[in-house]
Amino acid sequence: MILGGSSGLGLATAKKLAQQGYDLLIVHRDRRIDGARIEKDFDEMRTLGVAVHSYNIDATNAAKRAALLAELPRILATDTNINVLVHSLAKGSLKPMNNDKVQELGQADFQITIDAMAVSLFEWTKALVAADLFATDTRIIAFTSEGNTKTWKNYAAVSAAKAALEAISRNIALEFAPLGIKCNCLQAGITDTASFRRIPGHELLKQNALKRNPNGRLTMPEDVANAAYLLTLPEAKWITGTVLKVDGGESLQ
């Protein structure tokens, strides 16, 4: 199951897992105008011989989540549960904290951003556990960024959400371990996705990343998807509660 799997890191991870034979449940929230492009991507994955079930719903809506979970036992094959949960939701505010010319961040902006990009990971995990839909060896993977500790104008709400996401991931790894759940975050380097391009000043961020990265290029969605796949392997079953950097060394300096 991939939450936010129609673009960026979520889509790249969906494609990687499809190549490895995973059937997919993709939850995404997109405009109707983008439907043709999204379905084209999903159809390409289906040509690999895997099932791709897509749901264009708001993953942060509790009622929509409950309705989908009630439907999943009918969709999942007999004696098949969810082996991997990928959290790639990018719904939040990119307003400044202090600016007398534009609307500033408010308490509601922080709440919406943190709920969507952090707390929702726990809500989905808890709901899937309650519905007994996880496999006995489940891997949960969430995407964070260097904004977890570094600052950038207009990024305060998202930065807070990333820090919260990592804390929630660590505690999921701790408290759900008896159920066979492993939970980790992948810290991607600067990646030129639609979500990244919504950040004010993203071009400067991109230039700085290229200067800092010893490998001389930006991180690509496929780099992160490859790392996500590695965390699904049997050999990675002892990795949990941590943040793994997937940035080509960008954060070294």
Buried (B, 14 or more C-beta within 10 A) or exposed (E): BBBBBBBBBBBBBBBBBBEEEBBBBBBBBEEEEBEEEBBEBBEEBEEEEBBBBBBBBBBBEEEBBEEBBEEBEEEBEEEEBBBBBBBBBBBBBBBBEEEEEEEEBEEEBBEBBBBBBBBBBBBBBEBBBEBEBBBEEBBBBBBBBBBBEEEBEBBBBBBBBBBBBBEBBBEBBEEBEEEEBBBBBBBBBBBBBEBBEEBBEBEEBBEEBBEBBEEEEBBBBBBBBBBBBBBBEEEBEEBBBBBBBBBBEBBEE
